[in-house]
Amino acid sequence: MESSIRDLALKHALINAVRFNGKADVKAVVSKVFADNPELRSNAKQVVEIVKDVVNYVNSLTLNEQRRILEERWPEALGVKKTTEERRGDVESLPELPDADKLSKLTFRFAPNPDFYLHLGSARPAIVNYAYKLKYAGKGKESSFILRFEDTDPRIKRPLLDAYDAIREDLRWLGVKWDEEYIQSDRMSIYYEHAKRLIEIGGAYVVAKGSGCEPNDWKRLKIEGKPCLTREAESSRNLELFDKMLEGVFNEGEAVVAIKTDLSSPDPSIRDWVAFRVIDTHKYPHPRVGDKYIVWPTYNFAVAIDDHLMGITHVLRAQEHRVNTVKQYYVFKAFGWEQPYTIHFGRLKIEGLKLSKSILKKLNLTKDDVTLPTLAGLRNRGITPEAIWNLILFVGIKDTDATISLKNLYAYNRRVIEPLANRYMFVKNPVKLRLKGVDGIIEAKIPMHPSYPERGIRIIKVMSKEGYAEVYVQASDVKPGLMIRLMGLGNVKINGVKNNEAEADFTGQSVEDAKKGEVPIVQWVPADAVNAEVIIPINVGQITVDNGLVEPTVAKLEQGTVMQFIRYGFVKIMENNKGKLRLVYIHD
């Protein structure tokens, strides 16, 4: 019984706290608990003690933490559906996978190269593969999802040490949960073992300096579609050469292991492709294992081995990997393994965004820069994981390229944050408005959210001194002779504008008068407003800034709070330090 009371108290304490800026009231919560379950009145003393304990806990949390728990457990209290329910509907709309119903278990994987951080494009295979895991798990099918870091190129695609944790963090933020994790640089002995086995059964051979099959000659012969000498040599000879590679006899560029394929293939890149190469890790140390290894597997060899050993049943990846799928086929064929079903989807192009890792690297910006399409940058800007999920699943897994606008992402994000974001007033390019006719103190009662009255209101007081009351409005909203309504406060007639000041007559607080005259409603801030700057991303690495004033309540909100500035757009607090407010513009 106590646990059910505590659960009910937690729900109402969180609702009350979120409504009143992070502080729940014991009496209000007790009242709600009894209203929900009148039978508890017979144990009133026990209920009150439990509520006190719960309220103390809730009030110890930050407002963001309170909102997060409420969103996770009782999202209907904030006017939103459960994220998992929304995602489930999208997941179930994905097309069926080949032979999925015939397999006892389905295994999917996301295999990033940690040479950069995840961006909107590279997150796509993570979401798509995990979505399929959810789709079939929802049907009662045993399904698993593997995270595998493919980091076997310490020279050309050199891993970033902090990218491993950054990718994990991004996936957790997306709501992508992996059942197993592997790092390929920890699996070198496995790749060496399989290389030797492949050489023994005649599926691979070594091209090495002084072996009778010189690397340069081998490259020329491949182009001509002709075999090199060691291609048909005894496996013992090739194993001997491979051991010498491992012992460090050969320098970088002097020896490779090649997979036997079809030398008549119309695509020269498929002909006897390289499975292992020597890398000078004294010069190019791996960020995790240093110079421990000098012989490294190529992408296609390591992927083929791991996909088999990890039991991957379906691979969903970008169109650009079609040739890699063909290359990996020869490893599966040589070992007599069954290759996973592979589905290739087209590129995702977003108008106005650069999604190329090579281009983004050159910009040398921090991964969470709000102008970047990295997940960290989007998260920092105020884009939600739900919006990204919806965008990716909307695009789907068609094999043709998809080009969409940022407006698509913003539209999905707006659906998520609109019901969550309270409304506040921001005035850019402010001018002081001196109001005549204000008698003493007048109050504006402004709802925190127009669609959710249960969140309450805030009261902003304006006081007349020496015959005038002062507020600030946008310069664009004041013109001589114009009638305007200051939101929630009252109606005014502009008399004159000079420099950064305007004068007006306060004509009353009647809403009906404003409606009859079709008076425009404008946002405003009181005389004790707080300075704020809003960063507006306009392109990768480029911003513009709006300077202005916000109502004092905003200065009390926590960093990370998302809100809507009335008649402006959605914003997120980036910095709130001793009255210095910096926000980022999310979208309209």
Secondary structure, DSSP 8 states (H G I E B T S, - for coil): -HHHHHHHHHHHHHHHHHHTTT---HHHHHHHHHHH-GGGGGGHHHHHHHHHHHHHHHHTS-HHHHHHHHHHH-GGGGT---HHHHHHHHHHTS---TTTTT-SEEEEEE---TTS--BTTTHHHHHHHHHHHHHHHTTT-EEEEEEEE----SSTT---TTHHHHHHHHHHHHT---SEEEEGGG-HHHHHHHHHHHHHTTSEEEEETTTTS-HHHHHHHHHHT---GGGGS-HHHHHHHHHHHHHT-S-TTSEEEEE---TT-SSTTTTT-EEEEE--TTTS-BTTTBTS-SEEE-HHHHHHHHHHHTT--EEEEEGGGHHHHHHHHHHHHHHT----EEEEE--EEEET----HHHHHHHT--TT-TTS-BHHHHHHHT--HHHHHHHHHHHTT-SS-EEEEHHHHHHHHHHHHTTT-EEE-EEESEEEEEEES--SEEEEEEES-TT-GGG-EEEEEEE-BTTEEEEEEEGGG--TT-EEEETTTEEEEEEEEETTEEEEEEEE--HHHHHHTT--EE--EETT-EEEEEEEEEETTEEEEEEEEE-GGGGGS-TT-EEEETTTEEEEEEEEETTEEEEEEEE-
